[in-house]
Amino acid sequence: MTTAAVGRAALSTADQLARALADPNTVWPGGRPVGVRAWPQSLAGGASGIALLHIERARSGRGGWDTAHTWLATAVHGEVSAAANANLFFGAPALAFITHRAASASSRYLRVLDRLDAATLTVTRHRLAEAHQRIDRAERPPMKEFDLIQGLCGLAAYHLSRHPHHEITRDVLSYLARLTEPLPDPIGLSPWWMSVAPTGEPHADYPGGHGNFGLSHGIGSALSVLSLALLRDLAVPGMVDAVERICAWTDQWRQGDPTAPWWPGHISMQQVTDNHVHADLRPRPSWCYGVSGTARAQQLAGLSLRDPVRVRAAENAILATLRDPLQLDKVPEIGLCHGMAGLLHAAWRMATETGNTEIAAALPGLADRLITALGQNDQFPELLDGAAGAALALHTYGTNSAPAPHWDTFLALA
């Protein structure tokens, strides 16, 4: 198919998926499934995530606000969490994020947004106080302190989108800068090195903990958020140094060559001792741990530091992946987190950011691959790993528009 034909097919597929996800009673007959991830206020697997799809479609004119409202009402139904488990993907911050997307386009929901935003401010302040106390004690960070899914990187992404000039935004950016300042360590581990396994819990396979590169649970999200703030002229003291520290660490562990670089998803103490990452440990090209996320973070860092060599290396990384059938075969899933939708959207972001025509030329093949996969089996409805996320990626590719603020803020891609 031609590029134009793939674009039309992408929009048609997104429309079909959205229609199938229009009614909560049809999506979840008999009520929502059991499990925290499917709770209405979960962005990853619940009504909040599906609401985001319909909000973006309504914003673009390809969907109706009535459908978006139905899903928003489903998402905010019941008691909203603003406790220790609240984060960008769950509870008041997640609901504030999707409500902000709706209110900024429709002028509705402003009172609800104010209440959710106030709760999110409180959550963020508590998290910041705990994080600074941990740094004062010179202890290693727990994963949930700073990662995108559970921690302050996700809250920083929200505040940067919602109110970039608010005091809380400066405070959380200052924390992310402080996160990168060296801690006392006899072997010079990075200050974001965690004493746990990539699961976030201690494990015998990771007796010395691990260093995490990913956008979902690692320093990649901090690199993206700090770089985005610099690009928007929202620098706080220490931010440039922080971006440079993270880049120096990722450069130390970058693999491949300048035409096709890649980064590990995470490294163990054994790999630090050996100063070696085996090629078999190359992560699949997913958003969460693979090149879909790490290359975009590197591109943003290069742009924020005015470093064209870094930008080109990042774009070479995603382009080499898009041209490698073996790499594409490693993401047979459809989703934003682990699958083709995440790779498609990250690559689209990178192509549109700098007008890279080589990346843009590789996108129709990947979009067609995703469309084909969606037609083969029934899919889970959710945003992060299911049909709602795939529909958003195809909708964005098909409309080829990049409004601000962005729906992909929750992925730290923009």
Order of alpha helices (4+ residues) and beta strands (2+ residues): alpha-alpha-alpha-alpha-alpha-alpha-alpha-alpha-alpha-beta-alpha-alpha-beta-alpha-alpha-alpha-alpha-alpha-alpha-alpha
